[in-house]
């Protein structure tokens, strides 16, 4: 397994906890994708299935689509793997950001409104 520039994350997909790790394997000049399904084990102690390949997570996609306990047939994308397509995760992330950076969303909304006004002015000026 590579040890240069590894990145890892955990995610929750259809009742299963997954651990994903990406790393650069300089000898073969490829990105190695490691994933493990821990099922409902929130403590990540009992691996059900694990795989390490340079397959751009196609083995995980196949696993998610063919596992009868998961059988996910929607779009499999990085936002999906990160849990950003789940309403509860998005709400939690929004709340966390709001608590950590209390005025971030207000400032972003002000910038967005200013950009819209600027766009309108530019359209009228043409």
Backbone as ProteinMPNN parsed JSONL, in Angstrom:
{"seq_chain_A": "XXXXXXXXXXXXXXXXXXXXXXXXXXXXXXXXXXXXXXXXXXXXXXXXXXXXXXXXXXXXXXXXXXXXXXXXXXXXXXXXXXXXXXXXXXXXXXXXXXXXXXXXXXXXXXXXXXXXXXXXXXXXXX", "coords_chain_A": {"N_chain_A": [[0.856, -1.183, 0.0], [0.499, 2.271, -0.705], [2.439, 4.926, 0.778], [2.833, 7.568, 0.503], [1.32, 10.68, 0.533], [-1.321, 9.832, 1.408], [-4.852, 9.675, 1.737], [-7.773, 9.496, 3.692], [-11.132, 8.484, 4.588], [-14.247, 8.083, 6.309], [-17.483, 6.744, 5.753], [-21.07, 6.438, 5.493], [-23.224, 4.219, 4.097], [-26.278, 3.175, 3.09], [-26.888, 1.745, 5.555], [-24.431, 0.648, 6.136], [-21.133, 1.002, 7.346], [-18.306, 2.45, 5.915], [-14.833, 2.461, 5.166], [-12.602, 4.394, 3.434], [-9.637, 4.707, 1.563], [-7.222, 6.521, -0.154], [-4.26, 6.48, -2.044], [-1.004, 7.29, -3.32], [0.897, 5.298, -5.368], [4.027, 5.177, -6.012], [5.879, 3.517, -7.325], [4.456, 2.098, -9.291], [3.201, 4.231, -10.403], [0.466, 4.967, -9.981], [-2.804, 5.614, -8.614], [-3.883, 4.145, -5.689], [-6.727, 2.543, -4.504], [-8.296, 1.835, -1.574], [-10.772, 0.105, 0.129], [-13.128, -0.679, 2.7], [-15.793, -2.536, 4.004], [-17.634, -2.292, 6.846], [-20.086, -3.024, 7.641], [-22.818, -2.762, 9.923], [-21.178, -1.998, 12.005], [-20.296, 0.363, 14.002], [-17.968, 0.944, 15.389], [-15.921, 0.162, 13.781], [-14.541, -2.377, 13.811], [-14.991, -4.965, 12.86], [-14.427, -6.218, 9.849], [-16.306, -6.75, 6.945], [-16.005, -6.998, 4.151], [-13.164, -6.271, 2.164], [-11.078, -4.435, -0.078], [-8.32, -3.695, -2.223], [-7.255, -1.844, -4.844], [-6.21, -0.518, -8.062], [-8.339, 0.702, -9.369], [-10.036, 2.87, -9.655], [-12.152, 2.888, -7.85], [-14.029, 1.155, -8.977], [-14.461, -1.459, -8.155], [-15.701, -1.072, -5.697], [-18.034, 0.237, -6.542], [-19.244, -1.856, -7.995], [-19.613, -3.677, -5.9], [-21.43, -2.248, -4.237], [-23.648, -2.16, -5.898], [-24.284, -4.837, -6.306], [-24.445, -6.15, -3.856], [-26.798, -7.702, -1.878], [-27.734, -6.686, 0.536], [-27.303, -4.01, 0.401], [-27.603, -2.952, -2.264], [-27.499, -0.545, -4.151], [-28.638, 1.462, -6.674], [-28.409, 3.951, -7.768], [-26.757, 7.012, -8.843], [-23.293, 6.818, -8.513], [-21.039, 8.734, -7.065], [-18.377, 11.015, -6.096], [-19.486, 12.952, -4.247], [-21.578, 11.323, -3.345], [-20.171, 9.149, -2.125], [-19.002, 10.571, -0.06], [-21.147, 11.107, 1.472], [-22.701, 13.31, 0.972], [-25.073, 13.375, -0.33], [-27.057, 12.713, 1.292], [-29.692, 13.784, 3.203], [-29.625, 14.181, 6.05], [-26.876, 14.227, 6.576], [-26.039, 16.469, 5.129], [-27.497, 18.458, 6.448], [-26.315, 18.231, 9.003], [-23.673, 18.96, 8.372], [-24.076, 21.591, 7.488], [-25.039, 22.754, 9.89], [-22.767, 22.369, 11.511], [-20.847, 23.941, 10.189], [-22.109, 26.412, 10.432], [-22.027, 26.763, 13.22], [-19.272, 26.785, 13.671], [-18.258, 28.791, 11.978], [-19.786, 31.372, 12.353], [-20.926, 33.559, 10.847], [-20.605, 32.94, 8.199], [-22.456, 31.934, 6.217], [-24.209, 34.082, 6.034], [-22.521, 36.09, 5.042], [-21.816, 34.924, 2.605], [-24.284, 34.905, 1.339], [-24.724, 37.658, 1.103], [-22.627, 38.328, -0.64], [-23.432, 36.85, -2.895], [-25.871, 38.13, -3.546], [-24.856, 40.668, -4.153], [-23.322, 40.042, -6.409], [-25.367, 39.259, -8.169], [-26.687, 41.728, -8.452], [-24.633, 43.201, -9.638], [-24.337, 41.773, -12.05], [-26.845, 42.326, -13.194], [-26.621, 45.103, -13.584], [-24.51, 45.174, -15.427], [-25.729, 43.893, -17.567], [-27.746, 45.71, -18.244], [-26.177, 47.865, -18.986], [-25.122, 47.071, -21.404]], "CA_chain_A": [[0.0, 0.0, 0.0], [1.316, 3.485, -0.763], [2.524, 5.692, 2.015], [2.976, 8.975, 0.164], [0.098, 11.455, 0.286], [-2.546, 9.06, 1.598], [-6.034, 10.378, 2.245], [-8.788, 8.523, 4.066], [-12.388, 8.983, 5.123], [-15.27, 7.098, 6.617], [-18.789, 7.164, 5.276], [-22.183, 5.556, 5.847], [-24.015, 3.988, 2.888], [-27.341, 2.168, 3.209], [-26.767, 0.918, 6.751], [-23.082, 0.099, 6.252], [-20.028, 1.938, 7.532], [-17.199, 2.177, 5.009], [-13.573, 3.172, 5.296], [-11.987, 4.553, 2.122], [-8.306, 5.309, 1.622], [-6.584, 6.711, -1.452], [-2.847, 6.766, -1.887], [-0.188, 7.274, -4.535], [1.887, 4.216, -5.409], [4.996, 5.765, -6.937], [6.547, 2.487, -8.113], [3.612, 1.818, -10.466], [2.658, 5.512, -10.865], [-0.996, 4.876, -9.993], [-3.521, 5.843, -7.364], [-4.421, 2.912, -5.128], [-7.986, 2.753, -3.791], [-8.566, 0.801, -0.587], [-12.05, 0.305, 0.801], [-13.545, -1.75, 3.593], [-17.173, -2.489, 4.482], [-17.739, -2.736, 8.228], [-21.489, -3.291, 7.944], [-23.385, -1.841, 10.918], [-20.204, -1.854, 13.087], [-19.932, 1.771, 14.183], [-16.62, 1.039, 15.957], [-14.976, -0.223, 12.735], [-13.684, -3.461, 14.296], [-15.26, -6.212, 12.135], [-14.519, -6.002, 8.398], [-17.087, -7.729, 6.196], [-15.313, -7.137, 2.868], [-12.188, -5.22, 1.906], [-10.39, -4.596, -1.358], [-7.332, -2.683, -2.57], [-7.041, -1.919, -6.289], [-6.002, 0.761, -8.756], [-9.482, 0.588, -10.282], [-10.884, 4.065, -9.523], [-13.29, 2.471, -7.029], [-15.031, 0.374, -9.706], [-14.797, -2.634, -7.344], [-16.686, -0.625, -4.707], [-19.287, 0.457, -7.262], [-19.823, -3.176, -8.265], [-20.036, -4.217, -4.61], [-22.635, -1.546, -3.792], [-24.771, -2.494, -6.782], [-24.615, -6.265, -6.298], [-24.657, -6.647, -2.499], [-28.245, -7.686, -1.638], [-28.055, -5.887, 1.728], [-27.127, -2.594, 0.08], [-28.187, -2.781, -3.604], [-27.683, 0.858, -4.53], [-28.63, 1.551, -8.137], [-28.361, 5.348, -8.186], [-25.459, 7.516, -9.29], [-22.202, 6.674, -7.548], [-20.111, 9.836, -7.314], [-17.645, 11.382, -4.887], [-20.417, 13.47, -3.237], [-22.302, 10.19, -2.768], [-19.277, 8.45, -1.209], [-18.775, 11.434, 1.1], [-22.389, 11.234, 2.214], [-23.288, 14.625, 0.739], [-26.372, 13.223, -0.979], [-27.971, 12.321, 2.364], [-30.246, 14.995, 3.819], [-29.151, 14.327, 7.426], [-25.458, 14.608, 6.551], [-25.961, 17.858, 4.656], [-27.973, 19.303, 7.544], [-25.289, 18.22, 10.041], [-22.546, 19.75, 7.876], [-24.509, 22.995, 7.511], [-25.053, 23.179, 11.292], [-21.386, 22.419, 11.996], [-20.213, 25.127, 9.601], [-22.756, 27.583, 11.041], [-21.517, 26.926, 14.587], [-17.844, 27.057, 13.631], [-18.069, 30.073, 11.289], [-21.156, 31.84, 12.588], [-21.488, 34.488, 9.861], [-20.17, 32.539, 6.862], [-23.564, 31.84, 5.276], [-24.725, 35.438, 5.829], [-21.584, 36.774, 4.147], [-21.937, 34.304, 1.279], [-25.542, 35.379, 0.758], [-24.505, 39.052, 0.719], [-21.801, 38.311, -1.851], [-24.262, 36.346, -3.987], [-26.787, 39.208, -3.917], [-24.046, 41.708, -4.79], [-22.979, 39.552, -7.736], [-26.58, 39.37, -8.984], [-26.887, 43.15, -8.76], [-23.581, 43.577, -10.594], [-24.708, 41.16, -13.325], [-27.979, 43.088, -13.746], [-26.099, 46.383, -14.052], [-23.744, 44.915, -16.645], [-26.686, 43.569, -18.633], [-28.407, 46.952, -18.621], [-25.177, 48.728, -19.602], [-24.796, 46.606, -22.774]], "C_chain_A": [[0.894, 1.234, 0.0], [1.392, 4.17, 0.589], [2.742, 7.172, 1.757], [1.6, 9.581, -0.078], [-1.168, 10.616, 0.371], [-3.65, 9.946, 2.152], [-7.077, 9.326, 2.577], [-10.028, 9.216, 4.602], [-13.266, 7.81, 5.486], [-16.591, 7.646, 6.122], [-19.816, 6.094, 5.628], [-23.083, 5.437, 4.628], [-24.996, 2.861, 3.14], [-27.145, 1.205, 4.383], [-25.397, 0.297, 6.962], [-22.067, 1.223, 6.429], [-18.872, 1.496, 6.643], [-15.999, 3.041, 5.37], [-12.958, 3.201, 3.902], [-10.627, 5.211, 2.298], [-7.737, 5.356, 0.21], [-5.11, 7.023, -1.206], [-2.116, 6.637, -3.218], [0.861, 6.179, -4.401], [2.913, 4.597, -6.461], [5.691, 4.731, -7.818], [5.777, 2.174, -9.4], [3.005, 3.081, -11.067], [1.142, 5.476, -11.019], [-1.544, 5.263, -8.626], [-4.105, 4.501, -6.936], [-5.652, 3.278, -4.29], [-8.211, 1.57, -2.862], [-9.917, 1.105, 0.037], [-12.37, -0.917, 1.655], [-14.979, -1.493, 4.042], [-17.197, -3.081, 5.88], [-19.176, -3.046, 8.612], [-22.016, -2.297, 8.96], [-22.436, -1.55, 12.089], [-19.67, -0.424, 13.17], [-18.505, 1.946, 14.721], [-15.536, 0.617, 14.971], [-14.001, -1.311, 13.219], [-13.843, -4.75, 13.492], [-15.45, -5.931, 10.645], [-15.34, -7.123, 7.764], [-16.376, -8.047, 4.881], [-14.324, -5.989, 2.753], [-11.513, -5.49, 0.573], [-9.441, -3.423, -1.572], [-6.986, -2.867, -4.038], [-6.671, -0.535, -6.824], [-7.109, 0.904, -9.803], [-10.457, 1.757, -10.227], [-12.214, 3.738, -8.838], [-14.354, 1.686, -7.807], [-15.396, -0.895, -8.94], [-15.817, -2.266, -6.263], [-18.029, -0.379, -5.369], [-20.0, -0.869, -7.51], [-20.368, -3.794, -6.979], [-21.34, -3.572, -4.144], [-23.854, -1.925, -4.625], [-25.197, -3.955, -6.678], [-24.839, -6.845, -4.908], [-26.152, -6.574, -2.183], [-28.661, -6.882, -0.408], [-27.967, -4.389, 1.471], [-27.884, -2.258, -1.198], [-28.524, -1.322, -3.908], [-27.583, 0.96, -6.041], [-28.675, 2.987, -8.643], [-26.972, 5.725, -8.681], [-24.439, 7.366, -8.168], [-21.131, 7.701, -7.893], [-19.368, 10.15, -6.024], [-18.574, 12.043, -3.857], [-21.231, 12.356, -2.571], [-21.425, 9.472, -1.742], [-19.031, 9.261, 0.06], [-20.034, 11.636, 1.938], [-23.087, 12.558, 2.001], [-24.597, 14.561, -0.039], [-27.434, 12.779, 0.027], [-28.391, 13.57, 3.123], [-29.683, 15.23, 5.223], [-27.689, 14.763, 7.466], [-25.28, 16.056, 6.117], [-26.418, 18.811, 5.757], [-26.927, 19.381, 8.662], [-24.115, 19.093, 9.624], [-22.87, 21.242, 7.907], [-24.488, 23.526, 8.949], [-23.64, 23.32, 11.849], [-20.675, 23.668, 11.476], [-20.793, 26.391, 10.224], [-22.222, 27.844, 12.45], [-20.047, 27.343, 14.586], [-17.541, 28.433, 13.037], [-19.429, 30.762, 11.254], [-21.732, 32.76, 11.513], [-21.131, 34.122, 8.422], [-21.319, 32.538, 5.858], [-24.188, 33.206, 5.008], [-23.832, 36.204, 4.855], [-21.664, 36.218, 2.73], [-23.209, 34.777, 0.585], [-25.405, 36.84, 0.308], [-23.666, 39.139, -0.555], [-22.595, 37.85, -3.074], [-25.217, 37.431, -4.474], [-26.038, 40.34, -4.619], [-23.67, 41.299, -6.211], [-24.186, 39.634, -8.664], [-26.842, 40.815, -9.392], [-25.875, 43.624, -9.797], [-23.9, 43.012, -11.978], [-25.841, 41.911, -14.003], [-27.501, 44.415, -14.326], [-25.309, 46.21, -15.36], [-24.652, 44.597, -17.82], [-27.373, 44.818, -19.155], [-27.445, 47.864, -19.366], [-24.844, 48.321, -21.029], [-25.697, 47.176, -23.776]], "O_chain_A": [[1.942, 1.235, 0.645], [0.512, 4.008, 1.434], [2.828, 7.954, 2.703], [0.803, 9.022, -0.833], [-2.009, 10.689, -0.525], [-3.396, 10.856, 2.941], [-7.251, 8.365, 1.827], [-9.985, 10.375, 5.015], [-13.055, 6.687, 5.028], [-16.796, 8.859, 6.075], [-19.46, 4.98, 6.015], [-23.645, 6.432, 4.17], [-24.595, 1.721, 3.377], [-27.23, -0.012, 4.214], [-25.22, -0.504, 7.88], [-22.131, 2.253, 5.758], [-18.505, 0.322, 6.619], [-16.132, 4.182, 5.812], [-12.81, 2.16, 3.261], [-10.475, 6.15, 3.079], [-7.766, 4.367, -0.523], [-4.765, 7.745, -0.27], [-2.576, 5.945, -4.126], [1.619, 6.145, -3.432], [2.706, 4.372, -7.654], [6.056, 5.041, -8.952], [6.373, 2.008, -10.464], [2.366, 3.023, -12.118], [0.598, 5.893, -12.041], [-0.834, 5.239, -7.621], [-4.742, 3.809, -7.73], [-5.614, 4.201, -3.477], [-8.307, 0.43, -3.316], [-10.178, 2.242, 0.431], [-11.937, -2.032, 1.366], [-15.334, -0.374, 4.414], [-16.823, -4.237, 6.078], [-19.463, -3.304, 9.781], [-21.703, -1.109, 8.88], [-22.844, -0.92, 13.065], [-18.711, -0.062, 12.488], [-17.9, 3.0, 14.522], [-14.35, 0.704, 15.289], [-12.787, -1.18, 13.057], [-12.913, -5.556, 13.446], [-16.509, -5.462, 10.228], [-15.095, -8.303, 8.018], [-16.171, -9.212, 4.54], [-14.604, -4.872, 3.188], [-11.391, -6.64, 0.149], [-9.722, -2.299, -1.156], [-6.483, -3.918, -4.435], [-6.802, 0.474, -6.132], [-6.843, 1.189, -10.971], [-11.586, 1.643, -10.703], [-13.264, 4.258, -9.216], [-15.483, 1.565, -7.331], [-16.526, -1.371, -9.054], [-16.7, -3.064, -5.949], [-19.064, -0.75, -4.816], [-21.2, -0.996, -7.268], [-21.458, -4.367, -6.973], [-22.254, -4.27, -3.704], [-24.967, -2.001, -4.105], [-26.357, -4.276, -6.937], [-25.381, -7.945, -4.793], [-26.725, -5.485, -2.215], [-29.807, -6.443, -0.313], [-28.501, -3.591, 2.242], [-28.725, -1.36, -1.197], [-29.69, -0.928, -3.919], [-26.566, 0.589, -6.628], [-28.951, 3.219, -9.821], [-26.124, 4.863, -8.909], [-24.694, 7.741, -7.024], [-20.41, 7.559, -8.881], [-19.698, 9.606, -4.97], [-18.463, 11.721, -2.674], [-21.537, 12.432, -1.381], [-21.865, 9.212, -0.622], [-18.868, 8.69, 1.138], [-19.986, 12.266, 2.994], [-23.982, 12.909, 2.77], [-25.168, 15.6, -0.37], [-28.574, 12.503, -0.346], [-27.552, 14.319, 3.623], [-29.303, 16.353, 5.555], [-27.309, 15.581, 8.303], [-24.459, 16.782, 6.679], [-25.798, 19.852, 5.975], [-26.677, 20.456, 9.206], [-23.612, 19.88, 10.426], [-22.038, 22.057, 8.305], [-23.979, 24.619, 9.2], [-23.345, 24.271, 12.573], [-19.989, 24.363, 12.226], [-20.058, 27.336, 10.512], [-21.991, 28.991, 12.832], [-19.629, 28.16, 15.407], [-16.674, 29.152, 13.533], [-20.128, 30.732, 10.241], [-22.943, 32.735, 11.29], [-21.34, 34.929, 7.516], [-21.179, 33.081, 4.762], [-24.644, 33.473, 3.896], [-24.323, 36.884, 3.954], [-21.587, 36.974, 1.761], [-23.207, 35.023, -0.621], [-25.913, 37.213, -0.749], [-23.964, 39.935, -1.445], [-22.441, 38.404, -4.163], [-25.361, 37.633, -5.68], [-26.546, 40.908, -5.586], [-23.697, 42.129, -7.12], [-24.05, 40.034, -9.821], [-27.18, 41.09, -10.543], [-26.221, 44.359, -10.721], [-23.746, 43.714, -12.978], [-25.825, 42.118, -15.216], [-27.914, 44.81, -15.416], [-25.438, 47.017, -16.28], [-24.368, 44.995, -18.95], [-27.562, 44.972, -20.361], [-27.856, 48.568, -20.288], [-24.334, 49.138, -21.795], [-25.558, 46.888, -24.965]]}, "name": "protein", "num_of_chains": 1, "seq": "XXXXXXXXXXXXXXXXXXXXXXXXXXXXXXXXXXXXXXXXXXXXXXXXXXXXXXXXXXXXXXXXXXXXXXXXXXXXXXXXXXXXXXXXXXXXXXXXXXXXXXXXXXXXXXXXXXXXXXXXXXXXXX"}
